[in-house]
């Protein structure tokens, strides 16, 4: 069974070698749009989940098993599938450095001078609330680039650059386990 799964993963990877070009690959951080079209989101759904899950596992993230939820929420709201995970990378190194039992990997509702923000009951709830909040309070208000979002989201002037770094890292990630690429015919 494991061998069959590896074959299927390999086939998926081969089929998705021609990936769609996302805004961050062509535009600067200041002007890159963070919204996705339906066509872009449905072409490589399974590959995105696998890539995000393996990337998060490589970072020892406690929410690696929720990669599919990240992608589904991004698709539902028309967001870039890497955005919410990348923000968590910047804010808490993918959920490793959070207030105890808060499931808040995004620094969500942590305002200047505060050490604690929103509490979520689990990682999925956090992903959903942060995704919806980004859509409603940032994207829908015209903040469609990382630079725009960063000016409102964080006091750190390098926030957008750091989040873009994680988005690019996720996008370019290749698992260290080369068995994922073995295909036997």
C-alpha positions as CSV (number, residue, x, y, z in Angstrom):
1,X,0.0,0.0,0.0
2,X,2.8,2.4,0.9
3,X,4.5,1.7,-2.5
4,X,1.2,2.4,-4.3
5,X,0.8,5.7,-2.4
6,X,4.4,6.7,-3.4
7,X,3.6,5.9,-7.0
8,X,0.4,8.0,-6.9
9,X,2.3,10.9,-5.3
10,X,5.0,10.6,-8.0
11,X,2.4,10.7,-10.7
12,X,0.8,13.8,-9.2
13,X,4.1,15.5,-9.0
14,X,4.9,14.7,-12.7
15,X,1.4,15.9,-13.7
16,X,1.9,19.2,-11.9
17,X,5.4,20.1,-13.2
18,X,3.8,22.8,-15.3
19,X,2.5,24.9,-12.4
20,X,0.5,28.1,-12.8
21,X,2.4,31.3,-12.3
22,X,1.4,33.2,-9.2
23,X,1.7,36.9,-8.6
24,X,4.7,36.7,-6.3
25,X,6.8,35.0,-9.0
26,X,6.3,37.9,-11.4
27,X,5.8,41.0,-9.3
28,X,7.5,42.6,-6.4
29,X,6.3,42.1,-2.9
30,X,4.8,45.6,-2.9
31,X,2.5,44.9,-5.9
32,X,1.9,41.2,-5.9
33,X,-1.8,40.3,-5.6
34,X,-2.7,37.7,-3.0
35,X,-6.0,36.6,-4.5
36,X,-6.4,33.6,-6.7
37,X,-8.8,32.6,-9.5
38,X,-10.9,29.5,-9.4
39,X,-9.0,28.0,-12.4
40,X,-5.7,28.5,-10.5
41,X,-6.9,26.9,-7.3
42,X,-8.5,23.8,-8.8
43,X,-5.7,22.7,-11.2
44,X,-3.2,21.6,-8.5
45,X,-5.3,21.2,-5.4
46,X,-3.9,17.8,-4.3
47,X,-0.3,18.8,-5.1
48,X,-0.6,22.0,-3.0
49,X,-1.9,20.0,0.0
50,X,1.0,17.5,-0.3
51,X,3.6,20.2,-0.8
52,X,2.3,22.3,2.2
53,X,2.0,19.2,4.4
54,X,5.5,18.1,3.7
55,X,6.9,21.6,4.0
56,X,5.2,22.1,7.4
57,X,6.4,18.6,8.6
58,X,9.9,19.7,7.7
59,X,9.4,22.7,10.0
60,X,8.0,20.5,12.8
61,X,4.8,22.4,12.7
62,X,2.0,21.2,15.0
63,X,-0.5,21.9,12.2
64,X,1.1,20.0,9.4
65,X,-1.7,17.5,9.3
66,X,-4.1,20.4,8.6
67,X,-2.5,21.4,5.3
68,X,-5.7,20.4,3.4
69,X,-7.7,22.8,5.6
70,X,-5.3,25.7,4.7
71,X,-5.8,25.0,1.0
72,X,-9.6,24.5,1.2
73,X,-10.0,27.8,3.2
74,X,-7.8,29.7,0.7
75,X,-9.8,28.3,-2.2
76,X,-13.1,29.1,-0.5
77,X,-12.1,32.7,0.0
78,X,-10.0,33.2,-3.1
79,X,-6.7,33.7,-1.2
80,X,-3.3,32.5,-2.2
81,X,-3.0,29.0,-0.7
82,X,0.4,29.9,0.9
83,X,-0.6,33.1,2.6
84,X,-2.0,32.0,6.0
85,X,0.7,29.4,6.5
86,X,3.4,31.9,5.6
87,X,2.0,34.4,8.1
88,X,2.2,31.7,10.8
89,X,5.8,31.1,9.7
90,X,6.6,34.7,10.4
91,X,4.6,35.2,13.5
92,X,5.3,31.9,15.4
93,X,7.6,29.8,13.3
94,X,4.7,27.7,12.1
95,X,2.9,27.4,15.5
96,X,5.9,26.5,17.6
97,X,6.1,29.8,19.5
98,X,2.6,30.6,20.7
99,X,0.8,31.6,23.9
100,X,0.0,28.4,25.8
101,X,-3.0,26.5,24.5
102,X,-4.1,29.4,22.3
103,X,-3.7,27.8,18.8
104,X,-2.9,31.3,17.7
105,X,0.1,31.0,15.3
106,X,-0.7,34.2,13.5
107,X,-0.4,36.8,16.2
108,X,-4.1,37.4,15.5
109,X,-5.6,40.2,17.6
110,X,-2.3,40.8,19.4
111,X,-2.2,44.6,19.4
112,X,0.9,46.8,20.2
113,X,1.8,46.4,23.8
114,X,-0.1,43.2,24.3
115,X,1.5,39.8,24.8
116,X,-1.7,37.8,24.2
117,X,-4.3,37.8,21.5
118,X,-7.1,35.7,20.2
119,X,-7.6,32.1,21.4
120,X,-8.8,29.4,19.1
121,X,-10.1,26.0,20.1
122,X,-7.9,24.2,17.5
123,X,-5.7,24.8,14.5
124,X,-8.5,24.5,12.0
125,X,-10.6,27.1,13.8
126,X,-7.5,29.4,13.7
127,X,-7.0,28.9,10.0
128,X,-10.6,29.6,9.3
129,X,-10.9,32.7,11.4
130,X,-7.6,34.2,10.2
131,X,-8.4,33.4,6.6
132,X,-11.9,35.0,6.9
133,X,-10.4,38.0,8.7
134,X,-7.7,38.5,6.1
135,X,-10.4,38.4,3.4
136,X,-12.9,40.7,5.1
137,X,-10.6,43.1,6.9
138,X,-7.7,43.4,4.5
139,X,-8.4,42.1,0.9
140,X,-12.0,43.4,0.7
141,X,-10.8,46.8,2.0
142,X,-8.3,47.0,-0.9
143,X,-5.2,45.7,0.9
144,X,-4.3,43.1,-1.8
145,X,-0.5,43.1,-1.6
146,X,1.7,41.9,1.2
147,X,3.0,45.4,1.6
148,X,-0.6,46.7,2.1
149,X,-1.5,44.0,4.5
150,X,1.8,44.4,6.4
151,X,1.2,48.1,7.1
152,X,-2.0,47.3,8.8
153,X,-1.2,43.8,10.3
154,X,2.1,44.4,11.9
155,X,4.4,47.1,13.3
156,X,7.4,45.4,11.7
157,X,8.3,47.3,8.5
158,X,9.9,44.0,7.2
159,X,6.8,42.0,7.8
160,X,5.8,41.7,4.1
161,X,9.3,40.7,3.1
162,X,9.4,38.0,5.7
163,X,6.0,36.6,4.8
164,X,7.0,36.7,1.1
165,X,10.1,34.7,2.0
166,X,8.0,31.9,3.6
167,X,5.5,32.0,0.7
168,X,8.3,31.5,-1.8
169,X,9.9,28.8,0.3
170,X,6.6,26.9,0.4
171,X,6.1,27.3,-3.3
172,X,9.6,26.1,-4.1
173,X,9.7,23.3,-1.5
174,X,10.8,19.8,-2.6
175,X,10.6,17.1,0.0
176,X,14.0,15.7,1.1
177,X,12.5,12.2,0.8
178,X,13.4,11.4,-2.8
179,X,11.2,8.2,-2.6
180,X,8.3,10.6,-3.3
181,X,9.7,11.0,-6.8
182,X,10.2,7.3,-7.6
183,X,7.9,6.0,-10.2
184,X,7.9,2.4,-11.4
185,X,6.0,1.6,-14.6
